[in-house]
Amino acid sequence: MVCYFAFVYVGAFFFSVRYAFNGNQNIQESIAYTFAEEKIRIQGETFDGETAWSSVYKVKENKDWFLIYQSAKIMNMVPKKFFTKNQISELRKIIQTHKIKAKLRND
């Protein structure tokens, strides 16, 4: 019974996220990130914004992504496949310089 409930809950969550993504063209647009020492610039087809590093809640890095959290539940997912190794190292240094709560890789 518990296993069935968990499966239904996870399945419903997956399909609701998928439905929301497919139904909203704004979240499907290309996004460009510019990481500078003092701020992050985020540009899309319909928006352009900046945020200070001091407003970043935390950063997590895994094999394929930098997850930059604006709050405990809101994040920007930045794919690492567009970075060179040097750019990844520089971004890690910027994050560490600003003493942001972070889980970064060592590779």
N, CA, C and O of each residue as an XYZ file, in Angstrom:
428
protein
N       0.825     -1.193      0.000
C       0.000      0.000      0.000
C       0.872      1.261      0.000
O       0.652      2.169     -0.801
N       1.864      1.314      0.902
C       2.741      2.475      0.985
C       3.561      2.609     -0.294
O       3.733      3.717     -0.803
N       4.060      1.516     -0.809
C       4.855      1.538     -2.038
C       4.009      2.041     -3.207
O       4.485      2.840     -4.013
N       2.770      1.586     -3.305
C       1.873      2.030     -4.362
C       1.625      3.524     -4.263
O       1.643      4.219     -5.280
N       1.392      4.035     -3.053
C       1.163      5.464     -2.847
C       2.380      6.276     -3.280
O       2.238      7.306     -3.939
N       3.572      5.816     -2.911
C       4.800      6.528     -3.281
C       4.965      6.558     -4.801
O       5.352      7.585     -5.359
N       4.681      5.462     -5.463
C       4.795      5.396     -6.916
C       3.800      6.349     -7.579
O       4.157      7.070     -8.510
N       2.567      6.354     -7.107
C       1.549      7.243     -7.662
C       1.937      8.696     -7.428
O       1.787      9.524     -8.326
N       2.432      9.019     -6.238
C       2.820     10.389     -5.903
C       3.971     10.863     -6.785
O       3.924     11.968     -7.325
N       4.997     10.039     -6.934
C       6.148     10.400     -7.775
C       5.714     10.519     -9.226
O       6.124     11.449     -9.921
N       4.897      9.597     -9.688
C       4.410      9.649    -11.064
C       3.583     10.890    -11.326
O       3.738     11.535    -12.363
N       2.700     11.231    -10.391
C       1.871     12.429    -10.548
C       2.738     13.685    -10.556
O       2.486     14.602    -11.338
N       3.751     13.738     -9.701
C       4.662     14.888     -9.660
C       5.392     15.031    -10.992
O       5.477     16.130    -11.539
N       5.918     13.927    -11.513
C       6.641     13.953    -12.786
C       5.753     14.503    -13.897
O       6.171     15.389    -14.643
N       4.543     13.988    -14.012
C       3.660     14.430    -15.086
C       3.188     15.864    -14.901
O       2.967     16.565    -15.889
N       3.028     16.318    -13.662
C       2.626     17.716    -13.458
C       3.759     18.667    -13.853
O       3.504     19.721    -14.437
N       4.999     18.308    -13.542
C       6.149     19.125    -13.948
C       6.285     19.119    -15.468
O       6.517     20.160    -16.081
N       6.143     17.972    -16.053
C       6.238     17.857    -17.515
C       5.141     18.680    -18.197
O       5.399     19.368    -19.185
N       3.934     18.605    -17.670
C       2.815     19.372    -18.221
C       3.079     20.876    -18.101
O       2.833     21.632    -19.041
N       3.577     21.299    -16.949
C       3.878     22.724    -16.739
C       4.967     23.183    -17.699
O       4.873     24.276    -18.257
N       5.991     22.373    -17.900
C       7.082     22.731    -18.816
C       6.580     22.823    -20.253
O       6.857     23.802    -20.946
N       5.856     21.826    -20.695
C       5.370     21.815    -22.077
C       4.327     22.895    -22.334
O       4.164     23.331    -23.473
N       3.626     23.330    -21.309
C       2.577     24.324    -21.465
C       3.041     25.762    -21.357
O       2.247     26.676    -21.580
N       4.308     25.993    -21.022
C       4.808     27.350    -20.820
C       6.024     27.577    -21.710
O       7.119     27.099    -21.412
N       5.829     28.305    -22.797
C       6.912     28.561    -23.750
C       8.051     29.390    -23.133
O       9.203     29.250    -23.542
N       7.740     30.245    -22.159
C       8.765     31.101    -21.562
C       9.855     30.303    -20.855
O      11.017     30.711    -20.872
N       9.511     29.182    -20.236
C      10.543     28.411    -19.531
C      11.298     27.469    -20.465
O      12.220     26.776    -20.035
N      10.913     27.440    -21.736
C      11.604     26.603    -22.714
C      12.609     27.386    -23.557
O      13.321     26.802    -24.373
N      12.671     28.694    -23.367
C      13.562     29.506    -24.197
C      15.024     29.321    -23.812
O      15.340     28.881    -22.706
N      15.903     29.662    -24.737
C      17.341     29.593    -24.465
C      17.716     30.645    -23.432
O      17.211     31.768    -23.454
N      18.604     30.263    -22.532
C      19.038     31.168    -21.473
C      20.562     31.230    -21.488
O      21.234     30.200    -21.551
N      21.100     32.446    -21.429
C      22.550     32.654    -21.366
C      22.910     33.203    -19.996
O      22.279     34.142    -19.512
N      23.917     32.621    -19.378
C      24.407     33.060    -18.074
C      25.778     33.694    -18.247
O      26.627     33.178    -18.974
N      25.984     34.814    -17.573
C      27.294     35.446    -17.523
C      27.672     35.562    -16.055
O      26.984     36.220    -15.275
N      28.768     34.919    -15.689
C      29.220     34.922    -14.294
C      30.389     35.884    -14.163
O      31.459     35.652    -14.725
N      30.185     36.948    -13.432
C      31.236     37.929    -13.179
C      31.563     37.905    -11.691
O      30.837     37.306    -10.898
N      32.636     38.544    -11.327
C      33.074     38.572     -9.925
C      32.006     39.164     -9.005
O      31.857     38.714     -7.869
N      31.270     40.154     -9.474
C      30.317     40.862     -8.609
C      28.861     40.440     -8.789
O      28.036     40.712     -7.917
N      28.519     39.770     -9.923
C      27.111     39.437    -10.153
C      26.956     38.323    -11.177
O      27.908     37.914    -11.842
N      25.718     37.847    -11.277
C      25.324     36.876    -12.290
C      24.326     37.577    -13.204
O      23.377     38.204    -12.733
N      24.540     37.469    -14.495
C      23.576     38.030    -15.451
C      22.896     36.859    -16.155
O      23.554     35.925    -16.614
N      21.563     36.926    -16.231
C      20.770     35.878    -16.856
C      19.943     36.526    -17.964
O      19.140     37.423    -17.707
N      20.149     36.061    -19.204
C      19.449     36.627    -20.354
C      18.676     35.536    -21.085
O      19.217     34.480    -21.414
N      17.405     35.815    -21.328
C      16.576     34.938    -22.139
C      16.001     35.727    -23.297
O      16.314     36.905    -23.468
N      15.178     35.095    -24.078
C      14.558     35.768    -25.214
C      13.554     36.820    -24.754
O      13.332     37.810    -25.450
N      12.952     36.612    -23.594
C      11.907     37.529    -23.115
C      12.271     38.238    -21.817
O      11.439     38.940    -21.244
N      13.506     38.062    -21.345
C      13.902     38.715    -20.099
C      15.402     38.932    -20.054
O      16.156     38.325    -20.814
N      15.821     39.805    -19.156
C      17.233     40.090    -18.920
C      17.341     40.541    -17.471
O      16.715     41.529    -17.086
N      18.122     39.835    -16.664
C      18.211     40.199    -15.259
C      19.590     39.965    -14.682
O      20.411     39.243    -15.248
N      19.824     40.591    -13.548
C      21.087     40.432    -12.824
C      20.779     40.141    -11.371
O      19.757     40.571    -10.836
N      21.669     39.412    -10.750
C      21.553     39.160     -9.318
C      22.943     39.193     -8.698
O      23.912     38.728     -9.298
N      23.029     39.733     -7.518
C      24.310     39.796     -6.805
C      24.620     38.423     -6.205
O      23.712     37.676     -5.843
N      25.881     38.110     -6.106
C      26.273     36.852     -5.479
C      25.781     36.782     -4.038
O      25.509     35.696     -3.528
N      25.667     37.922     -3.385
C      25.217     37.930     -1.987
C      23.772     37.460     -1.829
O      23.351     37.114     -0.725
N      23.009     37.444     -2.924
C      21.621     36.976     -2.839
C      21.466     35.496     -3.194
O      20.353     34.970     -3.175
N      22.565     34.827     -3.515
C      22.514     33.400     -3.814
C      22.411     32.627     -2.496
O      23.207     32.833     -1.580
N      21.423     31.741     -2.416
C      21.163     30.962     -1.201
C      22.220     29.871     -1.010
O      22.802     29.742      0.068
N      22.463     29.088     -2.067
C      23.497     28.052     -2.041
C      23.749     27.570     -3.460
O      22.988     27.875     -4.377
N      24.824     26.814     -3.629
C      25.175     26.241     -4.931
C      25.523     24.776     -4.729
O      26.255     24.418     -3.806
N      24.993     23.938     -5.600
C      25.376     22.522     -5.630
C      25.914     22.224     -7.021
O      25.398     22.712     -8.026
N      26.943     21.427     -7.055
C      27.519     21.017     -8.334
C      27.509     19.503     -8.402
O      27.929     18.825     -7.464
N      27.030     18.982     -9.510
C      27.160     17.550     -9.740
C      27.908     17.339    -11.053
O      28.465     18.289    -11.602
N      27.928     16.140    -11.551
C      28.719     15.826    -12.741
C      28.342     16.696    -13.940
O      29.216     17.093    -14.711
N      27.059     16.997    -14.105
C      26.594     17.662    -15.315
C      26.041     19.071    -15.121
O      25.816     19.775    -16.105
N      25.819     19.496    -13.893
C      25.112     20.751    -13.633
C      25.710     21.550    -12.488
O      26.309     20.999    -11.564
N      25.531     22.875    -12.573
C      25.624     23.754    -11.415
C      24.181     24.104    -11.066
O      23.436     24.584    -11.922
N      23.788     23.873     -9.841
C      22.453     24.221     -9.361
C      22.606     25.438     -8.466
O      23.142     25.337     -7.363
N      22.143     26.578     -8.930
C      22.306     27.839     -8.215
C      20.961     28.196     -7.601
O      20.022     28.578     -8.299
N      20.890     28.065     -6.281
C      19.635     28.256     -5.561
C      19.424     29.724     -5.212
O      20.303     30.387     -4.662
N      18.225     30.215     -5.550
C      17.808     31.558     -5.149
C      17.149     31.520     -3.782
O      17.151     32.509     -3.049
N      16.580     30.358     -3.444
C      15.969     30.109     -2.141
C      16.058     28.606     -1.915
O      16.662     27.893     -2.716
N      15.466     28.125     -0.841
C      15.546     26.696     -0.539
C      14.899     25.830     -1.623
O      15.270     24.666     -1.778
N      13.942     26.378     -2.373
C      13.216     25.580     -3.358
C      13.285     26.095     -4.793
O      12.763     25.446     -5.700
N      13.909     27.228     -5.016
C      13.986     27.799     -6.361
C      15.445     27.857     -6.800
O      16.299     28.402     -6.102
N      15.714     27.277     -7.984
C      17.091     27.246     -8.455
C      17.162     27.439     -9.953
O      16.182     27.253    -10.675
N      18.341     27.814    -10.399
C      18.675     27.847    -11.816
C      19.575     26.649    -12.076
O      20.552     26.422    -11.361
N      19.237     25.892    -13.098
C      20.036     24.730    -13.477
C      20.916     25.138    -14.650
O      20.416     25.430    -15.736
N      22.224     25.156    -14.429
C      23.172     25.597    -15.456
C      23.960     24.377    -15.930
O      24.729     23.800    -15.160
N      23.775     23.979    -17.194
C      24.492     22.800    -17.704
C      25.983     23.069    -17.881
O      26.384     24.082    -18.454
N      26.790     22.148    -17.383
C      28.242     22.301    -17.457
C      28.804     21.977    -18.841
O      29.964     22.285    -19.118
N      28.013     21.369    -19.705
C      28.516     20.971    -21.024
C      28.927     22.160    -21.886
O      29.636     21.986    -22.877
N      28.493     23.364    -21.523
C      28.859     24.556    -22.280
C      30.092     25.262    -21.706
O      30.503     26.293    -22.238
N      30.684     24.736    -20.643
C      31.848     25.327    -19.985
C      33.120     24.618    -20.415
O      33.104     23.418    -20.690
N      34.215     25.352    -20.474
C      35.529     24.724    -20.577
C      35.963     24.355    -19.152
O      35.350     24.801    -18.182
N      36.999     23.559    -19.029
C      37.505     23.209    -17.690
C      37.975     24.450    -16.944
O      37.773     24.558    -15.734
N      38.598     25.383    -17.647
C      39.056     26.621    -17.003
C      37.881     27.461    -16.511
O      37.952     28.052    -15.434
N      36.811     27.518    -17.285
C      35.630     28.278    -16.862
C      34.982     27.655    -15.626
O      34.507     28.370    -14.744
N      34.962     26.336    -15.565
C      34.424     25.656    -14.382
C      35.271     26.004    -13.161
O      34.728     26.287    -12.092
N      36.579     25.985    -13.307
C      37.477     26.337    -12.192
C      37.267     27.778    -11.751
O      37.236     28.065    -10.555
N      37.124     28.681    -12.708
C      36.908     30.094    -12.377
C      35.585     30.301    -11.649
O      35.519     31.072    -10.691
N      34.530     29.619    -12.096
C      33.244     29.747    -11.423
C      33.320     29.215     -9.994
O      32.766     29.818     -9.074
N      33.997     28.104     -9.809
C      34.182     27.575     -8.449
C      34.905     28.592     -7.561
O      34.533     28.778     -6.402
N      35.931     29.245     -8.096
C      36.672     30.250     -7.326
C      35.784     31.426     -6.943
O      35.846     31.916     -5.816
N      34.958     31.877     -7.881
C      34.051     32.989     -7.583
C      33.093     32.593     -6.459
O      32.867     33.366     -5.528
N      32.540     31.401     -6.549
C      31.605     30.919     -5.523
C      32.302     30.866     -4.163
O      31.742     31.310     -3.161
N      33.510     30.331     -4.126
C      34.253     30.235     -2.866
C      34.644     31.608     -2.331
O      34.617     31.829     -1.120
N      35.002     32.525     -3.211
C      35.376     33.876     -2.801
C      34.230     34.577     -2.078
O      34.448     35.320     -1.121
N      33.013     34.334     -2.545
C      31.843     34.982     -1.947
C      31.300     34.218     -0.739
O      30.280     34.597     -0.164
N      31.988     33.142     -0.363
C      31.630     32.353      0.823
C      30.158     31.914      0.799
O      29.455     31.976      1.808
N      29.727     31.479     -0.363
C      28.378     30.955     -0.528
C      28.371     29.511     -0.056
O      29.309     28.757     -0.316
N      27.311     29.133      0.636
C      27.144     27.733      1.036
C      27.141     26.905     -0.236
O      26.283     27.091     -1.099
N      28.105     25.982     -0.359
C      28.238     25.265     -1.627
C      28.781     23.857     -1.417
O      29.571     23.595     -0.509
N      28.327     22.962     -2.290
C      28.896     21.625     -2.410
C      29.453     21.551     -3.836
O      28.717     21.354     -4.803
N      30.767     21.714     -3.931
C      31.434     21.740     -5.236
C      32.294     20.505     -5.419
O      32.785     19.925     -4.452
N      32.468     20.116     -6.654
C      33.318     18.969     -6.972
C      34.792     19.392     -6.957
O      35.106     20.582     -6.986
N      35.682     18.411     -6.913
C      37.118     18.685     -6.886
C      37.830     18.291     -8.173
O      39.060     18.301     -8.221
N      37.093     17.950     -9.200
C      37.758     17.499    -10.434
C      38.105     18.647    -11.355
O      38.666     18.429    -12.429
